[in-house]
Amino acid sequence: MKNKGYNLLKSRKFWAAVVAIVYCVIYQFWPDWPIPEETIVGVVATVVSYILGVALEDGLSKKNDIDFRGFGNQDKE
């Protein structure tokens, strides 16, 4: 059980979701926050896109045993 909690705290997706939730909660309780609503929607949409991209990357690399993080960084001969 300790391992799952530790892995959650190391997760990039988890922290991205926390940032998006914090933005939404702050705007909900402080509507005159100096950041416009369109900017908040943009940030949350970007975070959701990031989470989906990382999840897709993780899922595909586990399914095919491929590490996509180094893709495109090979030396060209």
JOTAZI-V903354 format. One line per field, one symbol per residue. burial: b if it has 9 or more other C-alpha atoms within 8 Angstrom, else e. A space follows every 50 residues. Layout:
burial->???
This chain:
burial->eeeeeeeeeeeebbbbbeebeebbebbeeeeeeeeeeeebeebbeebbeb beebbebeebbeeeeeeeeeeeeeeee
